[in-house]
Amino acid sequence: MAQPVIHVLNGPNLNLLGVREPHIYGRETLADVQAICERAAEGAAVVFRQTNHEGQLIDWVQEARSQADALVINPAGYGHTSIALLDALKSLSIPVIECHLSNPAAREEFRRHTYVSLAASGVVSGFGPQSYHLAVQAALGLIRERGDAAARSPQT
């Protein structure tokens, strides 16, 4: 099997990790989270990105259709609001793992539903930065089950 490629996409405000509400999101920075993902990937290639712009996030999801074997996404606030993001995710035929640092089910009512979950293979939440480790490991497991890395090809 060719080397798997995992895209890890991060939505708005995650660039502020470590300083924004550390009592909820922790003191680790986004660079710390990237290092966690790269270690968890066990040699798989990791494309790690963050944006505060919904259209950019959607462009990256669409790019993953032909360039990734799995997608880990922390949509942040867009998970609760973006039907456009859901539609982009539904175009993927690769595993999608939704990832959250906090546990949205234990927070405000408006955070308890995400559109992303409707397109996700699974959801990992509530473990702080460890959520990313678990999500990347889950993505690797799904890639191995499917044998997708060797069969990656552009989709229509």
N, C-alpha and C positions, 0 to 999 in steps of 0.2 A: 504494500500500500504506500502511496506517496505521502509525504509529510502533510498531516492535516493542517488546515488553516481555520482559526477561530477568530471571528471579529467580535470585539467587545466594545459596545457603543454605550455612551453615557450622555444623558440629557442635561437639561438646564440646571445650573447652580452647583453641579458636582465639581466644578473647578474650585469651589469654595470649601471643599472638604478640609477639615482640620480647624477651620475658623467659624464656619456657619453652624450654629446650634450643635456644638460638640457633645452636649449632653444627650442628643438624639443620634447624631451621625458619627461620633467619635472624633479623635484627634489625628487620625491618620490622614495623610494628604492623598490627592488623586495619584501622585507619583508612587506612593506606598501601595495603593490599590493596584496599579499597573504591575509593580514588582510581584505582588501576590499572584496576579493572573499569569504572569510569565513563568513563575515557579510551578504553579498548578498545572500548566500546560504540558509538562513532561516532554519538552522538545518540540511540540507542535508550534507552528508559527502563530503569533498573536498580533492582530492589528487592533490597536487600542486607541480610541478616539473619544473626544468630548466636545459637545457644542451646546450653545444656548439657543440655537435657532432650529425651529421645527422642520423647515424645509431641508436644511443640511442633514438632519438626522434621517429624514425620509430618503434623501439621495444616498446616504450610506447604507441604509437597509436595502435599497434597490441594487446597489453595487454588490452587496453580499450575495445576491442571487447567483452570480457567476464567479465570484472570487472567494467564497468561504464555504467551509464544510459544516459550520454551525455558527450560530449567532447568540451571544450573550448580550442582553440589553437591560440597562437600568434607565428606563424612560423618564425617571423623576416625575415632575409635574405633568408632563405630556401623557403619561400613562392614564391619567384621570380625565383628560380632556380631548385627546386627538384621535378622531375617527380616521383622519388621513394616515396617521401612523399605523393604525390597525389595518387599514386597507393595504398599505405597503407590506406589512408583515405577512398578511394572508397570501401574498404573491410568492412567498418563499416555499421551497420544497425541502429545505434543510431544517434541522432541529433549531428551535428557538427557545432559549432559556431566559425567562424574566427574572431579574435580580434586583433586590432592594436591601439596603443596609439596615433599615428599621423594619418593623413588622407593621405593614399598613393596616392589617386587620385589628390591631390593638390601638390604633390612633383615631383621628377625627373621622367622622362618618364619611365625608367626601373622599377620603383616601382609601376606603375599604373596597372600592371597585376600580379595576383598571381595564381599559379596553385591550391592552396588550395581552392580558391573560387569555382572551378569546382566541389568540393565535399562537399561544405558547405551548411547547411540549411539556413544560413544567415551570414551577415558580420556586425560587429560593429567596427567603426573606427573614429578617430579624436577627441575623448573626453578625452584624457589623461588616467590616471588611472580609471576614471569613465567608460571608455570603458569596462573594466573588470566587473564592477558592472552590467552594462547593458547586457553584454554577459552571465553572470551567471544567471541573472534573465530570459533572453530569454531561456536559457537551461532548467531552472526549468519549465517554461511555457510549453515547448515542451514535457518534461517528463510527466507532468500532463496530457497533451492532450492524450498522447499515453498510459499512465498507465504502462510504461516500468519497473519501479522499482520492481514491484511484479513479472514480467515475465522474469527478467534477467536470461539468461542461456548461457553457452558457445556456440559459433558458429563454424561452420566448415569453 
